[in-house]
Each structure stands twice: as structure tokens, then as C-alpha cells.
Amino acid sequence: MSSVNKNLRICQKGHRYYKSTDCPTCPICEQERAPKEGFLSTLAAPARRALESAGVKTVHQLSSLSASEVLSLHGMGPGSMKKLAEALHAKGLSFRKK
């Protein structure tokens, strides 16, 4: 059985948490800023951050991107793509055709 070294970290807001990677994201801050509704609320934090970094905040903005463009974003995976396709379909939209 391998043991994982977790280091105590403290974010700028003073939250104390343990991480075993170099990822600088505070899980407590991330949970606090996660949307409570809308299509972004259905995504895991890495996928949500990827879309936010790309300037995508609405399904209409999402529909301006092709599926391959979205999938190429760091943090996006097949599970998130399915949720995004469902969100687009619910609004009568789809990913941009190449």
C-alpha cells in the first residue's frame, strides 16, 4: 500500500486544506464560487474553469464553439462534453459545425 504525502496549505482567504499535488486551487474557495444553477453548475470544477477561462458563460456562447474546440480545453473530458451537449440540446442549440 503506497502512502500519499499531503501538504498543509493555506489559501489567501485563510482556508486550511491538504493537497498532494502542486495544484494551487483551494478546494474550499472553489466550492464557494461554484455556480448554484445553470449549465456550468453541472460540471466538475476543472471543466467549469476551462470554459470560464475561454470566456464561455452562457449556452449561446458555448454554441459558437465546435465540439473539438471545447474538448481541446484543459480540464474537459467526455463526461463534461455529454453534459454540455445536453445543455445545448435543451435550448435548441448545438456545437458549431467545423
C-alpha positions as CSV (number, residue, x, y, z in Angstrom):
1,M,0.0,0.0,0.0
2,S,1.5,3.4,-1.0
3,S,1.2,6.4,1.2
4,V,0.5,9.8,-0.4
5,N,2.2,12.8,1.0
6,K,-0.3,15.6,1.6
7,N,0.9,19.0,2.5
8,L,-1.0,21.5,4.5
9,R,-1.7,24.7,2.6
10,I,-3.4,27.9,3.5
11,C,-5.0,30.0,0.7
12,Q,-5.2,33.8,0.6
13,K,-8.6,33.7,2.3
14,G,-7.1,31.7,5.2
15,H,-8.7,28.3,4.3
16,R,-6.6,25.4,5.5
17,Y,-6.5,22.3,3.3
18,Y,-4.3,19.4,2.3
19,K,-3.0,18.7,-1.2
20,S,-0.7,16.0,-2.6
21,T,-0.1,17.8,-5.9
22,D,1.2,21.2,-6.9
23,C,-2.3,22.4,-7.9
24,P,-2.7,25.9,-6.4
25,T,-6.5,25.7,-6.3
26,C,-8.1,25.9,-2.9
27,P,-11.0,23.4,-2.8
28,I,-12.9,25.4,-0.3
29,C,-12.7,28.6,-2.4
30,E,-13.6,26.6,-5.4
31,Q,-16.7,25.2,-3.7
32,E,-17.8,28.6,-2.6
33,R,-17.5,30.2,-6.0
34,A,-19.2,27.3,-7.9
35,P,-22.5,28.4,-9.6
36,K,-25.6,27.0,-7.9
37,E,-27.7,26.9,-11.1
38,G,-27.2,26.9,-14.9
39,F,-25.3,24.6,-17.1
40,L,-21.9,25.4,-15.5
41,S,-23.2,24.1,-12.2
42,T,-23.5,20.6,-13.6
43,L,-19.7,20.4,-14.5
44,A,-16.8,19.4,-12.4
45,A,-14.5,22.3,-11.4
46,P,-11.8,21.7,-14.0
47,A,-14.2,21.7,-16.9
48,R,-16.0,24.7,-15.5
49,R,-12.8,26.6,-15.1
50,A,-11.8,25.7,-18.6
51,L,-14.9,27.2,-20.0
52,E,-14.7,30.3,-17.8
53,S,-11.1,30.8,-18.9
54,A,-12.3,30.6,-22.6
55,G,-14.9,33.3,-21.8
56,V,-17.9,30.9,-22.0
57,K,-20.6,31.8,-19.5
58,T,-23.8,31.0,-21.4
59,V,-25.0,28.2,-23.6
60,H,-25.2,30.7,-26.5
61,Q,-21.5,31.4,-26.2
62,L,-20.9,27.7,-25.9
63,S,-22.8,27.1,-29.2
64,S,-20.3,29.3,-31.0
65,L,-17.6,26.7,-30.4
66,S,-17.1,23.3,-32.1
67,A,-17.1,20.2,-30.0
68,S,-13.5,19.6,-30.8
69,E,-12.6,23.1,-29.7
70,V,-14.3,22.5,-26.4
71,L,-12.8,19.1,-25.9
72,S,-9.3,20.5,-26.5
73,L,-9.6,22.8,-23.4
74,H,-7.5,21.6,-20.5
75,G,-9.9,20.0,-17.9
76,M,-12.6,19.0,-20.4
77,G,-13.4,15.3,-20.7
78,P,-16.1,13.0,-22.2
79,G,-18.4,13.2,-19.2
80,S,-18.4,17.0,-19.4
81,M,-19.0,17.0,-23.1
82,K,-22.1,14.9,-22.7
83,K,-23.5,17.4,-20.1
84,L,-22.7,20.3,-22.4
85,A,-24.4,18.6,-25.4
86,E,-27.5,18.0,-23.2
87,A,-27.5,21.7,-22.1
88,L,-27.2,22.9,-25.7
89,H,-30.0,20.5,-26.8
90,A,-32.3,21.7,-24.0
91,K,-32.1,25.2,-25.5
92,G,-32.4,24.0,-29.1
93,L,-28.8,24.6,-29.8
94,S,-25.7,22.6,-30.7
95,F,-22.0,22.9,-31.0
96,R,-20.8,24.9,-34.1
97,K,-20.1,22.7,-37.1
98,K,-16.5,22.7,-38.1
